[in-house]
């Protein structure tokens, strides 16, 4: 590798470009519904994070908010 050549370790711009339409649609859905807390998109996000992290159980925000 030539000296001074920069190798990007993380290209967030390219990653965002690949999923921009999906992100924009999700953000627009939340903004339209105005359900920023305890809405269906929050639940979907919690479930996706639990699945991604390999958690057997998750603590949904609904149970925390109702205490």
Gaussian input, Z-matrix of N, CA and C with variables (Angstrom, degrees):
# hf/3-21g

backbone

0 1
 N
 C     1     B1
 C     2     B2     1     A1
 N     3     B3     2     A2     1     D1
 C     4     B4     3     A3     2     D2
 C     5     B5     4     A4     3     D3
 N     6     B6     5     A5     4     D4
 C     7     B7     6     A6     5     D5
 C     8     B8     7     A7     6     D6
 N     9     B9     8     A8     7     D7
 C    10    B10     9     A9     8     D8
 C    11    B11    10    A10     9     D9
 N    12    B12    11    A11    10    D10
 C    13    B13    12    A12    11    D11
 C    14    B14    13    A13    12    D12
 N    15    B15    14    A14    13    D13
 C    16    B16    15    A15    14    D14
 C    17    B17    16    A16    15    D15
 N    18    B18    17    A17    16    D16
 C    19    B19    18    A18    17    D17
 C    20    B20    19    A19    18    D18
 N    21    B21    20    A20    19    D19
 C    22    B22    21    A21    20    D20
 C    23    B23    22    A22    21    D21
 N    24    B24    23    A23    22    D22
 C    25    B25    24    A24    23    D23
 C    26    B26    25    A25    24    D24
 N    27    B27    26    A26    25    D25
 C    28    B28    27    A27    26    D26
 C    29    B29    28    A28    27    D27
 N    30    B30    29    A29    28    D28
 C    31    B31    30    A30    29    D29
 C    32    B32    31    A31    30    D30
 N    33    B33    32    A32    31    D31
 C    34    B34    33    A33    32    D32
 C    35    B35    34    A34    33    D33
 N    36    B36    35    A35    34    D34
 C    37    B37    36    A36    35    D35
 C    38    B38    37    A37    36    D36
 N    39    B39    38    A38    37    D37
 C    40    B40    39    A39    38    D38
 C    41    B41    40    A40    39    D39
 N    42    B42    41    A41    40    D40
 C    43    B43    42    A42    41    D41
 C    44    B44    43    A43    42    D42
 N    45    B45    44    A44    43    D43
 C    46    B46    45    A45    44    D44
 C    47    B47    46    A46    45    D45
 N    48    B48    47    A47    46    D46
 C    49    B49    48    A48    47    D47
 C    50    B50    49    A49    48    D48
 N    51    B51    50    A50    49    D49
 C    52    B52    51    A51    50    D50
 C    53    B53    52    A52    51    D51
 N    54    B54    53    A53    52    D52
 C    55    B55    54    A54    53    D53
 C    56    B56    55    A55    54    D54
 N    57    B57    56    A56    55    D55
 C    58    B58    57    A57    56    D56
 C    59    B59    58    A58    57    D57
 N    60    B60    59    A59    58    D58
 C    61    B61    60    A60    59    D59
 C    62    B62    61    A61    60    D60
 N    63    B63    62    A62    61    D61
 C    64    B64    63    A63    62    D62
 C    65    B65    64    A64    63    D63
 N    66    B66    65    A65    64    D64
 C    67    B67    66    A66    65    D65
 C    68    B68    67    A67    66    D66
 N    69    B69    68    A68    67    D67
 C    70    B70    69    A69    68    D68
 C    71    B71    70    A70    69    D69
 N    72    B72    71    A71    70    D70
 C    73    B73    72    A72    71    D71
 C    74    B74    73    A73    72    D72
 N    75    B75    74    A74    73    D73
 C    76    B76    75    A75    74    D74
 C    77    B77    76    A76    75    D75
 N    78    B78    77    A77    76    D76
 C    79    B79    78    A78    77    D77
 C    80    B80    79    A79    78    D78
 N    81    B81    80    A80    79    D79
 C    82    B82    81    A81    80    D80
 C    83    B83    82    A82    81    D81
 N    84    B84    83    A83    82    D82
 C    85    B85    84    A84    83    D83
 C    86    B86    85    A85    84    D84
 N    87    B87    86    A86    85    D85
 C    88    B88    87    A87    86    D86
 C    89    B89    88    A88    87    D87
 N    90    B90    89    A89    88    D88
 C    91    B91    90    A90    89    D89
 C    92    B92    91    A91    90    D90
 N    93    B93    92    A92    91    D91
 C    94    B94    93    A93    92    D92
 C    95    B95    94    A94    93    D93
 N    96    B96    95    A95    94    D94
 C    97    B97    96    A96    95    D95
 C    98    B98    97    A97    96    D96
 N    99    B99    98    A98    97    D97
 C   100   B100    99    A99    98    D98
 C   101   B101   100   A100    99    D99
 N   102   B102   101   A101   100   D100
 C   103   B103   102   A102   101   D101
 C   104   B104   103   A103   102   D102
 N   105   B105   104   A104   103   D103
 C   106   B106   105   A105   104   D104
 C   107   B107   106   A106   105   D105
 N   108   B108   107   A107   106   D106
 C   109   B109   108   A108   107   D107
 C   110   B110   109   A109   108   D108
 N   111   B111   110   A110   109   D109
 C   112   B112   111   A111   110   D110
 C   113   B113   112   A112   111   D111
 N   114   B114   113   A113   112   D112
 C   115   B115   114   A114   113   D113
 C   116   B116   115   A115   114   D114
 N   117   B117   116   A116   115   D115
 C   118   B118   117   A117   116   D116
 C   119   B119   118   A118   117   D117
 N   120   B120   119   A119   118   D118
 C   121   B121   120   A120   119   D119
 C   122   B122   121   A121   120   D120
 N   123   B123   122   A122   121   D121
 C   124   B124   123   A123   122   D122
 C   125   B125   124   A124   123   D123
 N   126   B126   125   A125   124   D124
 C   127   B127   126   A126   125   D125
 C   128   B128   127   A127   126   D126
 N   129   B129   128   A128   127   D127
 C   130   B130   129   A129   128   D128
 C   131   B131   130   A130   129   D129
 N   132   B132   131   A131   130   D130
 C   133   B133   132   A132   131   D131
 C   134   B134   133   A133   132   D132
 N   135   B135   134   A134   133   D133
 C   136   B136   135   A135   134   D134
 C   137   B137   136   A136   135   D135
 N   138   B138   137   A137   136   D136
 C   139   B139   138   A138   137   D137
 C   140   B140   139   A139   138   D138
 N   141   B141   140   A140   139   D139
 C   142   B142   141   A141   140   D140
 C   143   B143   142   A142   141   D141
 N   144   B144   143   A143   142   D142
 C   145   B145   144   A144   143   D143
 C   146   B146   145   A145   144   D144
 N   147   B147   146   A146   145   D145
 C   148   B148   147   A147   146   D146
 C   149   B149   148   A148   147   D147
 N   150   B150   149   A149   148   D148
 C   151   B151   150   A150   149   D149
 C   152   B152   151   A151   150   D150
 N   153   B153   152   A152   151   D151
 C   154   B154   153   A153   152   D152
 C   155   B155   154   A154   153   D153
 N   156   B156   155   A155   154   D154
 C   157   B157   156   A156   155   D155
 C   158   B158   157   A157   156   D156
 N   159   B159   158   A158   157   D157
 C   160   B160   159   A159   158   D158
 C   161   B161   160   A160   159   D159
 N   162   B162   161   A161   160   D160
 C   163   B163   162   A162   161   D161
 C   164   B164   163   A163   162   D162
 N   165   B165   164   A164   163   D163
 C   166   B166   165   A165   164   D164
 C   167   B167   166   A166   165   D165
 N   168   B168   167   A167   166   D166
 C   169   B169   168   A168   167   D167
 C   170   B170   169   A169   168   D168
 N   171   B171   170   A170   169   D169
 C   172   B172   171   A171   170   D170
 C   173   B173   172   A172   171   D171
 N   174   B174   173   A173   172   D172
 C   175   B175   174   A174   173   D173
 C   176   B176   175   A175   174   D174
 N   177   B177   176   A176   175   D175
 C   178   B178   177   A177   176   D176
 C   179   B179   178   A178   177   D177
 N   180   B180   179   A179   178   D178
 C   181   B181   180   A180   179   D179
 C   182   B182   181   A181   180   D180
 N   183   B183   182   A182   181   D181
 C   184   B184   183   A183   182   D182
 C   185   B185   184   A184   183   D183
 N   186   B186   185   A185   184   D184
 C   187   B187   186   A186   185   D185
 C   188   B188   187   A187   186   D186
 N   189   B189   188   A188   187   D187
 C   190   B190   189   A189   188   D188
 C   191   B191   190   A190   189   D189
 N   192   B192   191   A191   190   D190
 C   193   B193   192   A192   191   D191
 C   194   B194   193   A193   192   D192
 N   195   B195   194   A194   193   D193
 C   196   B196   195   A195   194   D194
 C   197   B197   196   A196   195   D195
 N   198   B198   197   A197   196   D196
 C   199   B199   198   A198   197   D197
 C   200   B200   199   A199   198   D198

   B1=1.4555
   B2=1.5210
   B3=1.3184
   B4=1.4675
   B5=1.5266
   B6=1.3198
   B7=1.4519
   B8=1.5295
   B9=1.3262
   B10=1.4543
   B11=1.5252
   B12=1.3300
   B13=1.4662
   B14=1.5204
   B15=1.3062
   B16=1.4696
   B17=1.5246
   B18=1.3197
   B19=1.4603
   B20=1.5221
   B21=1.3189
   B22=1.4620
   B23=1.5328
   B24=1.3130
   B25=1.4593
   B26=1.5255
   B27=1.3130
   B28=1.4564
   B29=1.5185
   B30=1.3093
   B31=1.4646
   B32=1.5302
   B33=1.3239
   B34=1.4685
   B35=1.5217
   B36=1.3140
   B37=1.4648
   B38=1.5324
   B39=1.3180
   B40=1.4659
   B41=1.5187
   B42=1.3299
   B43=1.4611
   B44=1.5266
   B45=1.3332
   B46=1.4590
   B47=1.5274
   B48=1.3129
   B49=1.4664
   B50=1.5255
   B51=1.3290
   B52=1.4617
   B53=1.5274
   B54=1.3456
   B55=1.4721
   B56=1.5287
   B57=1.3422
   B58=1.4627
   B59=1.5272
   B60=1.2996
   B61=1.4723
   B62=1.5254
   B63=1.3300
   B64=1.4716
   B65=1.5311
   B66=1.3192
   B67=1.4677
   B68=1.5215
   B69=1.3268
   B70=1.4648
   B71=1.5320
   B72=1.3252
   B73=1.4630
   B74=1.5321
   B75=1.3239
   B76=1.4675
   B77=1.5195
   B78=1.3254
   B79=1.4616
   B80=1.5299
   B81=1.3198
   B82=1.4680
   B83=1.5293
   B84=1.3261
   B85=1.4685
   B86=1.5256
   B87=1.3288
   B88=1.4659
   B89=1.5219
   B90=1.3199
   B91=1.4622
   B92=1.5263
   B93=1.3218
   B94=1.4692
   B95=1.5252
   B96=1.3362
   B97=1.4653
   B98=1.5203
   B99=1.3491
   B100=1.4613
   B101=1.5327
   B102=1.3281
   B103=1.4636
   B104=1.5253
   B105=1.3292
   B106=1.4554
   B107=1.5275
   B108=1.3250
   B109=1.4585
   B110=1.5258
   B111=1.3146
   B112=1.4684
   B113=1.5231
   B114=1.3009
   B115=1.4537
   B116=1.5217
   B117=1.3223
   B118=1.4620
   B119=1.5269
   B120=1.3358
   B121=1.4603
   B122=1.5280
   B123=1.3425
   B124=1.4675
   B125=1.5241
   B126=1.3172
   B127=1.4685
   B128=1.5364
   B129=1.3267
   B130=1.4650
   B131=1.5243
   B132=1.3254
   B133=1.4639
   B134=1.5277
   B135=1.3348
   B136=1.4637
   B137=1.5249
   B138=1.3186
   B139=1.4602
   B140=1.5278
   B141=1.3301
   B142=1.4667
   B143=1.5211
   B144=1.3330
   B145=1.4664
   B146=1.5273
   B147=1.3276
   B148=1.4685
   B149=1.5206
   B150=1.3272
   B151=1.4659
   B152=1.5231
   B153=1.3197
   B154=1.4617
   B155=1.5305
   B156=1.3343
   B157=1.4625
   B158=1.5216
   B159=1.3353
   B160=1.4567
   B161=1.5111
   B162=1.3119
   B163=1.4685
   B164=1.5202
   B165=1.3229
   B166=1.4594
   B167=1.5212
   B168=1.3162
   B169=1.4691
   B170=1.5127
   B171=1.2974
   B172=1.4583
   B173=1.5158
   B174=1.2957
   B175=1.4590
   B176=1.5154
   B177=1.3220
   B178=1.4662
   B179=1.5180
   B180=1.3120
   B181=1.4533
   B182=1.5272
   B183=1.3316
   B184=1.4591
   B185=1.5265
   B186=1.3292
   B187=1.4565
   B188=1.5251
   B189=1.3173
   B190=1.4596
   B191=1.5170
   B192=1.3169
   B193=1.4619
   B194=1.5148
   B195=1.3263
   B196=1.4742
   B197=1.5171
   B198=1.3303
   B199=1.4739
   B200=1.4879
   A1=108.41
   A2=117.35
   A3=119.90
   A4=110.95
   A5=115.10
   A6=119.92
   A7=109.42
   A8=115.58
   A9=120.87
   A10=113.70
   A11=118.22
   A12=120.78
   A13=108.79
   A14=116.48
   A15=121.24
   A16=109.57
   A17=115.34
   A18=122.07
   A19=107.14
   A20=118.29
   A21=119.20
   A22=110.60
   A23=115.52
   A24=120.29
   A25=111.21
   A26=115.60
   A27=119.82
   A28=108.41
   A29=116.80
   A30=120.67
   A31=108.67
   A32=115.44
   A33=120.28
   A34=112.22
   A35=117.19
   A36=120.49
   A37=110.27
   A38=116.97
   A39=121.13
   A40=110.97
   A41=116.83
   A42=119.99
   A43=110.43
   A44=116.58
   A45=120.72
   A46=110.92
   A47=116.97
   A48=120.57
   A49=111.31
   A50=116.29
   A51=120.71
   A52=112.47
   A53=117.79
   A54=120.42
   A55=112.63
   A56=116.55
   A57=121.71
   A58=113.15
   A59=118.15
   A60=120.86
   A61=111.02
   A62=116.84
   A63=121.15
   A64=110.79
   A65=116.98
   A66=120.78
   A67=110.29
   A68=116.62
   A69=120.72
   A70=111.37
   A71=116.98
   A72=120.82
   A73=110.82
   A74=117.42
   A75=120.97
   A76=111.71
   A77=116.51
   A78=120.34
   A79=110.01
   A80=117.47
   A81=121.03
   A82=110.75
   A83=117.34
   A84=120.74
   A85=110.95
   A86=116.96
   A87=120.60
   A88=110.32
   A89=117.31
   A90=120.09
   A91=111.57
   A92=117.22
   A93=120.88
   A94=111.57
   A95=116.49
   A96=120.74
   A97=112.61
   A98=116.53
   A99=122.84
   A100=112.45
   A101=117.22
   A102=122.09
   A103=108.12
   A104=115.54
   A105=120.99
   A106=111.22
   A107=116.81
   A108=122.67
   A109=107.27
   A110=116.41
   A111=123.63
   A112=113.99
   A113=117.97
   A114=120.70
   A115=111.63
   A116=116.92
   A117=120.88
   A118=113.32
   A119=118.23
   A120=120.28
   A121=110.98
   A122=116.85
   A123=120.59
   A124=109.36
   A125=116.22
   A126=120.62
   A127=110.30
   A128=117.37
   A129=120.69
   A130=110.90
   A131=116.21
   A132=120.71
   A133=110.53
   A134=116.95
   A135=121.09
   A136=110.83
   A137=116.65
   A138=121.17
   A139=110.86
   A140=117.05
   A141=120.62
   A142=111.22
   A143=116.94
   A144=120.54
   A145=110.16
   A146=117.28
   A147=120.71
   A148=110.82
   A149=116.73
   A150=120.43
   A151=111.02
   A152=116.28
   A153=121.02
   A154=111.25
   A155=116.23
   A156=120.26
   A157=112.67
   A158=116.70
   A159=119.99
   A160=113.63
   A161=117.37
   A162=120.92
   A163=109.77
   A164=115.47
   A165=119.69
   A166=110.23
   A167=115.97
   A168=121.45
   A169=108.31
   A170=114.00
   A171=118.41
   A172=108.71
   A173=116.81
   A174=121.53
   A175=106.16
   A176=116.74
   A177=118.64
   A178=111.41
   A179=116.69
   A180=121.39
   A181=111.77
   A182=116.94
   A183=119.99
   A184=111.25
   A185=117.83
   A186=119.65
   A187=110.74
   A188=117.86
   A189=120.95
   A190=109.55
   A191=117.08
   A192=121.80
   A193=112.61
   A194=117.65
   A195=119.87
   A196=112.67
   A197=117.47
   A198=119.31
   A199=111.23
   D1=131.95
   D2=179.11
   D3=-63.59
   D4=143.88
   D5=-179.95
   D6=-63.76
   D7=138.74
   D8=179.29
   D9=87.91
   D10=-4.72
   D11=178.74
   D12=-75.61
   D13=128.60
   D14=-178.12
   D15=-96.49
   D16=132.28
   D17=177.34
   D18=-111.63
   D19=114.56
   D20=-179.46
   D21=-67.87
   D22=131.66
   D23=179.48
   D24=-86.05
   D25=-30.83
   D26=-176.23
   D27=-146.59
   D28=115.84
   D29=-178.65
   D30=-106.67
   D31=83.31
   D32=-178.34
   D33=-64.78
   D34=-31.99
   D35=-179.85
   D36=-62.65
   D37=-43.66
   D38=178.66
   D39=-68.02
   D40=-39.70
   D41=178.49
   D42=-63.79
   D43=-44.24
   D44=179.30
   D45=-63.39
   D46=-41.99
   D47=-179.48
   D48=-59.40
   D49=-34.96
   D50=-178.18
   D51=-70.16
   D52=-25.45
   D53=-176.90
   D54=-122.95
   D55=13.11
   D56=-176.13
   D57=-55.42
   D58=-45.56
   D59=-178.09
   D60=-61.30
   D61=-41.84
   D62=179.72
   D63=-66.77
   D64=-42.67
   D65=178.87
   D66=-64.58
   D67=-47.10
   D68=-179.45
   D69=-59.66
   D70=-41.60
   D71=179.63
   D72=-65.15
   D73=-41.70
   D74=179.62
   D75=-66.38
   D76=-43.70
   D77=178.54
   D78=-63.68
   D79=-42.81
   D80=179.04
   D81=-62.54
   D82=-39.19
   D83=179.11
   D84=-62.84
   D85=-43.16
   D86=178.20
   D87=-65.95
   D88=-42.86
   D89=-179.97
   D90=-64.28
   D91=-40.10
   D92=178.79
   D93=-64.99
   D94=-41.86
   D95=-177.11
   D96=-78.94
   D97=-23.65
   D98=-175.64
   D99=60.50
   D100=22.28
   D101=178.10
   D102=-98.67
   D103=79.01
   D104=-177.00
   D105=-80.08
   D106=-25.54
   D107=-179.49
   D108=-124.69
   D109=131.16
   D110=176.74
   D111=66.75
   D112=16.65
   D113=177.72
   D114=-83.06
   D115=171.35
   D116=-178.32
   D117=-63.37
   D118=-32.71
   D119=178.38
   D120=-68.54
   D121=-34.89
   D122=177.24
   D123=-64.54
   D124=-44.16
   D125=179.06
   D126=-61.70
   D127=-44.51
   D128=178.57
   D129=-60.84
   D130=-39.74
   D131=179.09
   D132=-65.19
   D133=-45.36
   D134=179.03
   D135=-59.29
   D136=-43.71
   D137=-179.62
   D138=-65.39
   D139=-40.52
   D140=179.70
   D141=-66.33
   D142=-40.71
   D143=178.89
   D144=-66.02
   D145=-41.58
   D146=178.45
   D147=-62.45
   D148=-42.98
   D149=178.98
   D150=-65.98
   D151=-44.80
   D152=-178.59
   D153=-62.60
   D154=-39.64
   D155=-176.62
   D156=-83.25
   D157=-6.00
   D158=177.74
   D159=77.87
   D160=20.39
   D161=179.39
   D162=-75.19
   D163=135.53
   D164=176.78
   D165=-73.46
   D166=-31.86
   D167=-178.63
   D168=-136.99
   D169=151.66
   D170=175.10
   D171=-126.95
   D172=156.37
   D173=176.70
   D174=-103.00
   D175=101.24
   D176=-177.29
   D177=-68.60
   D178=150.22
   D179=179.65
   D180=-61.18
   D181=-24.75
   D182=179.00
   D183=-61.19
   D184=-42.59
   D185=-177.74
   D186=-70.90
   D187=-30.97
   D188=178.19
   D189=-72.91
   D190=-41.64
   D191=-176.06
   D192=-70.26
   D193=-22.07
   D194=-177.12
   D195=-94.06
   D196=1.19
   D197=179.57
   D198=-81.26

